[in-house]
């Protein structure tokens, strides 16, 4: 045979494992059927046994049709406190749809008193609820797993709110630039009221006037008092005004707006309810562990006891932070000499922080405009300086050296021409 194939020899493949890994046919992963498909389909001639009312049966039926899981996956997730296969949302749905006491009594009685053929005729939702009840202490375990997530979300929310109050109060008490700005407002206010005996030499002012400063216009209506305070502060307090190094001197308006949404009463209620729910969870953990067989005790016991211990410490720390934040706000009230509104017992955080939000927002808007104007002025001044230096610089005329060869030749040519 004279063709290539007659003389061609196959080389030995050095690494067949690598080739196999790269080109072997991928195993098709078996797609899990809906949980409802795992229950035996009933013959149409035989009557299906329904123990749940129609609406309830439909709700459970929709749930099991949506779950592409096996009952062993659910059991594994609940016993091992592991939501890597069965997510938390599914565990919540299963917990909410678990059988009530009455429903469980009916279903259990049917299983215990019926013949095998009659048990098989039980409708899918009833079979599902019965199998779910066979997971050791499903309700207690699921409730603890769900509370873990609820606790983390709630304590994080409380922490964020406490933090924004604390940081905002700290800024009001300690920000030097804020004190400078308030000092300017007081000074200009006293100067404007110089002829008024009662208002001309005030030691302070009510914060209620802060949002009204933008309404105090110059006589030509060109700028308002906030604009002038900003401009004065940029000129005499900010050495970097008009440059990238210039920093807004007050806390961000949005911080005050967020702080104004927080209510201490709500936070106190939330922290107390969380404590109550955590205590209930601790009792549930103890109950599950007491009722559990040795086979199903771990890792539930270890994981949940560790969670409860950490959660108790975290809750205690957050309660201390909330108390500190309340004290810090009271320090702000005292620092600015604030008084409750008529008919109210205490100064509301929302009232104080909204006043500051409005003022800081006005101040920021003006600060951005004025900073741009100063930046333009600085640029214009720099350009004019360069122009001036360039205009003043003259090209110096070089002095002619009478003894140079070039100059002697020029003079010689001039003499020849004249003769």
C-alpha positions in Angstrom: 0.0 0.0 0.0 1.7 3.2 -1.2 -0.6 5.6 0.6 0.4 7.5 3.7 -1.8 5.2 5.8 0.2 2.2 4.7 3.4 3.6 6.2 2.2 5.8 9.0 2.9 4.6 12.6 1.0 5.8 15.6 3.3 7.3 18.2 3.0 6.3 21.9 1.0 8.9 23.8 3.2 10.0 26.7 0.5 11.4 29.0 -2.9 9.7 28.4 -4.3 11.0 31.7 -4.0 14.6 30.5 -5.7 13.8 27.2 -8.5 12.0 29.0 -9.1 14.9 31.4 -9.3 17.3 28.5 -11.3 15.3 26.0 -13.3 12.6 27.8 -17.1 13.0 27.4 -18.5 15.1 30.2 -20.9 13.3 32.6 -24.3 14.8 32.4 -25.3 15.9 35.8 -28.7 14.4 36.7 -31.2 17.2 37.0 -33.3 16.8 40.1 -37.0 16.5 39.6 -39.5 18.5 41.5 -40.2 17.1 44.9 -43.8 16.4 43.9 -42.6 13.9 41.2 -41.1 11.6 43.9 -44.5 10.7 45.2 -46.1 7.8 43.5 -48.7 8.8 40.9 -52.2 7.4 41.7 -54.2 5.4 39.3 -57.0 7.4 37.9 -59.6 4.7 38.8 -58.7 4.9 42.5 -59.9 7.8 44.6 -57.1 10.0 46.1 -57.4 10.5 49.8 -57.3 14.2 50.9 -57.1 15.2 54.5 -56.3 18.9 54.1 -58.8 21.5 53.1 -58.7 22.7 49.4 -56.9 26.0 49.9 -54.3 24.5 52.3 -53.7 21.5 50.0 -53.1 23.8 47.0 -50.6 26.0 49.0 -48.5 22.9 50.0 -48.8 21.5 46.5 -47.4 24.7 44.9 -44.5 24.6 47.4 -43.5 21.1 46.7 -43.8 21.6 43.0 -41.3 24.5 43.3 -38.7 22.6 45.3 -36.2 20.8 43.1 -34.9 18.9 46.0 -35.1 15.5 47.7 -36.3 15.0 51.3 -32.9 13.8 52.3 -31.4 17.2 51.2 -33.9 19.0 53.5 -33.1 16.6 56.4 -29.3 17.1 55.9 -29.7 20.9 55.9 -31.8 21.0 59.1 -29.8 18.4 61.0 -26.4 19.8 60.1 -27.3 23.5 60.2 -26.1 23.8 56.6 -27.9 25.9 54.0 -25.4 25.3 51.1 -27.9 23.0 49.3 -31.2 24.1 50.8 -31.1 27.9 51.1 -32.5 29.8 54.0 -35.5 31.1 52.0 -36.5 27.5 51.4 -36.1 26.5 55.0 -38.4 29.4 56.0 -41.0 28.3 53.5 -40.9 24.8 54.8 -41.2 26.0 58.4 -44.1 28.3 57.6 -45.9 25.5 55.7 -45.3 22.7 58.2 -48.3 20.8 59.4 -50.4 22.2 62.3 -51.2 20.0 65.3 -54.6 19.1 64.0 -53.3 18.3 60.5 -50.6 16.2 61.9 -53.0 14.2 64.1 -55.2 13.4 61.1 -52.3 12.4 58.9 -50.6 10.3 61.5 -53.8 8.6 62.4 -54.3 7.7 58.7 -50.7 6.2 58.5 -51.2 4.2 61.7 -54.7 2.8 61.0 -54.8 2.4 57.2 -53.7 -0.5 55.1 -50.6 -0.1 52.8 -52.7 0.4 49.7 -54.7 3.1 51.4 -51.6 4.9 52.6 -50.4 5.1 49.0 -53.6 6.7 48.0 -52.9 9.7 50.3 -52.5 12.9 48.3 -49.0 14.4 47.7 -49.3 17.4 50.1 -50.3 15.1 53.0 -47.4 12.7 52.2 -45.0 15.6 52.1 -46.1 17.0 55.5 -45.8 13.6 57.1 -42.3 13.1 55.7 -41.3 16.5 56.9 -42.5 15.7 60.4 -40.2 12.6 60.4 -37.1 14.9 60.4 -36.1 14.8 64.1 -37.5 18.0 65.8 -37.9 19.8 62.4 -39.8 22.8 63.8 -37.4 23.5 66.6 -34.3 23.1 64.5 -35.6 25.2 61.6 -36.8 27.9 63.9 -33.2 28.2 65.4 -31.6 28.3 61.9 -34.0 31.0 60.8 -33.5 33.1 63.9 -29.7 33.0 63.3 -30.3 35.0 60.1 -32.9 37.2 61.7 -30.5 38.1 64.5 -27.6 39.0 62.2 -29.8 41.2 60.0 -31.4 42.9 63.0 -28.3 43.5 65.0 -26.5 44.9 61.9 -29.4 47.3 61.3 -29.4 48.5 64.9 -25.6 48.9 64.7 -25.7 51.0 61.6 -28.3 53.3 63.1 -26.5 53.6 66.5 -23.3 54.3 64.6 -24.7 57.1 62.5 -26.1 58.8 65.7 -22.8 58.4 67.5 -20.6 59.7 64.7 -22.9 62.7 64.0 -23.0 63.7 67.7 -19.2 63.3 67.9 -18.8 65.7 64.9 -21.2 68.3 66.5 -19.2 68.1 69.7 -15.7 68.0 68.4 -15.5 69.4 64.9 -13.3 72.6 65.1 -14.3 73.9 61.7 -18.0 73.6 62.7 -17.2 75.7 65.8 -15.5 78.3 63.5 -18.6 78.5 61.3 -21.0 78.8 64.2 -18.7 81.5 65.6 -19.0 83.5 62.3 -22.8 83.2 62.3 -22.9 84.5 65.9 -20.4 87.4 65.1 -22.2 88.5 62.0 -25.6 88.2 63.7 -24.4 90.4 66.6 -22.9 92.9 64.2 -26.2 93.1 62.2 -28.1 93.6 65.4 -25.6 96.0 66.9 -28.2 98.7 67.5 -30.5 96.4 69.3 -29.9 96.3 73.0 -31.5 92.8 73.6 -30.1 91.1 70.5 -27.0 93.0 69.7 -24.6 91.2 72.1 -25.9 87.7 72.3 -23.7 84.9 73.7 -25.4 82.3 71.5 -28.5 81.6 69.4 -31.2 78.9 68.9 -30.3 76.4 66.2 -33.8 77.1 64.7 -32.3 80.1 62.9 -29.7 78.0 60.9 -32.1 77.0 58.1 -33.3 80.6 57.9 -29.9 82.2 57.2 -30.3 81.7 53.5 -33.4 84.0 53.7 -31.2 86.9 55.0 -30.3 88.8 51.8 -27.7 91.4 51.1 -29.2 94.9 50.2 -28.6 94.3 46.5 -30.1 90.8 46.8 -26.9 89.4 45.2 -26.0 87.0 48.0 -27.5 85.8 51.3 -25.9 85.4 54.7 -25.0 81.7 54.2 -23.1 82.7 51.0 -21.2 85.4 52.9 -20.3 83.1 55.9 -19.0 80.6 53.4 -17.0 83.2 51.4 -15.6 84.6 54.6 -14.6 81.1 55.9 -12.9 80.3 52.6 -11.0 83.6 52.5 -9.8 83.6 56.2 -10.0 80.1 57.5 -9.1 77.9 54.6 -5.6 78.3 53.3 -6.3 75.8 50.5 -9.5 77.5 49.2 -10.0 77.0 45.5 -7.6 74.1 45.3 -8.0 70.3 45.4 -6.7 70.3 49.0 -9.7 72.3 50.2 -12.0 70.2 52.4 -15.7 70.8 53.1 -15.5 72.0 56.8 -18.8 70.7 58.1 -20.2 67.1 58.4 -21.9 65.8 55.3 -25.6 66.8 55.0 -26.6 63.2 54.3 -25.2 62.1 57.6 -27.6 64.5 59.4 -30.4 63.3 57.2 -29.8 59.7 58.0 -29.4 60.5 61.7 -32.8 62.3 61.7 -34.5 59.1 60.6 -33.4 57.2 63.7 -35.7 57.1 66.8 -34.3 56.1 70.1 -37.7 54.6 71.2 -37.7 52.3 68.1 -34.1 51.2 68.7 -34.8 50.5 72.4 -37.9 48.4 71.4 -35.8 46.5 68.8 -33.0 45.7 71.2 -35.4 44.5 73.8 -37.3 42.3 71.4 -34.1 40.8 70.1 -33.1 40.0 73.6 -36.4 38.3 74.2 -36.2 36.3 70.9 -32.6 35.3 71.7 -33.6 33.9 75.1 -36.4 32.0 73.3 -33.9 30.6 70.8 -31.6 29.5 73.6 -34.5 27.6 75.2 -35.3 26.0 71.8 -31.7 24.9 71.4 -31.7 23.3 74.9 -35.1 21.6 74.1 -33.8 20.2 70.8 -30.6 18.9 72.4 -32.5 17.3 75.3 -34.9 15.5 72.9 -32.4 14.6 70.3 -30.8 11.2 69.9 -27.0 10.9 70.1 -27.0 10.3 66.4 -28.6 13.6 65.5 -27.2 15.8 68.4 -24.1 17.1 66.5 -23.2 19.3 64.8 -26.5 21.2 65.8 -25.5 21.4 69.5 -22.0 22.7 68.8 -23.0 25.2 66.2 -26.1 26.6 67.9 -24.5 26.9 71.3 -21.6 28.8 69.8 -24.1 31.1 68.0 -26.1 31.8 71.1 -23.0 32.6 73.1 -21.6 35.0 70.5 -25.1 36.6 70.0 -25.4 37.3 73.7 -22.1 39.1 73.8 -22.9 41.0 70.5 -26.3 42.0 71.9 -24.8 43.2 75.2 -22.1 45.3 73.3 -24.8 46.8 71.1 -26.9 47.7 74.1 -23.9 49.5 75.6 -23.3 51.4 72.3 -27.0 52.4 72.2 -26.8 53.8 75.8 -23.6 55.6 74.9 -25.3 57.1 71.8 -28.2 58.4 73.9 -25.8 60.0 76.3 -23.9 61.5 73.5 -27.0 63.1 72.0 -27.9 64.5 75.5 -24.4 66.0 75.5 -25.2 67.7 72.2 -28.5 69.0 73.6 -26.7 70.5 76.6 -23.7 71.7 74.5 -26.0 73.8 72.3 -28.4 74.8 75.1 -31.4 73.2 73.3 -34.8 73.2 74.9 -37.8 70.9 74.1 -40.5 72.2 71.8 -43.7 73.4 73.5 -45.7 70.5 74.8 -42.8 68.0 74.5 -40.8 66.5 77.4 -37.5 65.9 75.5 -35.6 67.3 72.5 -36.2 64.9 69.6 -33.1 63.8 67.6 -35.1 64.2 64.4 -35.7 67.9 65.1 -32.1 68.7 65.9 -30.6 66.7 63.0 -33.0 68.1 60.4 -32.0 71.7 61.4 -28.4 70.8 60.8 -29.2 68.9 57.6 -30.9 72.0 56.1 -28.1 74.3 57.1 -25.3 72.0 56.0 -27.0 71.4 52.7 -27.3 75.2 52.1 -23.7 75.6 53.2 -22.4 72.8 50.9 -24.2 74.2 47.9 -22.8 77.6 48.5 -19.3 76.2 49.3 -19.2 74.3 46.0 -20.1 77.5 44.0 -17.8 79.8 46.0 -14.9 77.3 45.8 -15.3 77.2 42.0 -15.3 81.0 41.8 -12.1 81.2 43.9 -10.5 78.6 41.8 -11.3 80.6 38.6 -10.0 83.8 40.3 -6.7 82.0 41.2 -6.3 80.7 37.7 -7.0 84.2 36.2 -4.5 85.8 38.6 -1.9 83.2 37.7 -2.4 83.8 34.0 -2.2 87.6 34.4 1.1 87.2 36.4 2.6 85.1 33.6 1.4 87.6 31.0 3.0 90.4 33.0 6.3 88.6 33.4 6.4 87.8 29.7 5.6 91.5 28.8 8.3 92.8 31.0 10.9 90.5 29.7 12.7 92.1 26.8 15.1 90.5 24.4 18.5 92.0 25.2 20.4 93.3 22.2 23.9 92.0 22.2 26.6 94.7 22.3 28.8 94.8 19.2 32.5 94.0 19.7 34.4 96.6 17.5 37.5 94.3 17.4 35.6 91.2 16.1 36.5 90.0 12.5 33.0 90.4 11.3 32.9 94.1 12.5 36.3 94.9 10.9 35.2 93.4 7.5 31.9 95.4 7.7 33.8 98.6 8.3 36.2 97.9 5.5 33.4 97.3 3.0 31.8 100.6 4.2 35.1 102.5 3.6 35.5 101.0 0.0 31.9 102.0 -0.8 32.4 105.6 0.3 35.7 106.0 -1.7 
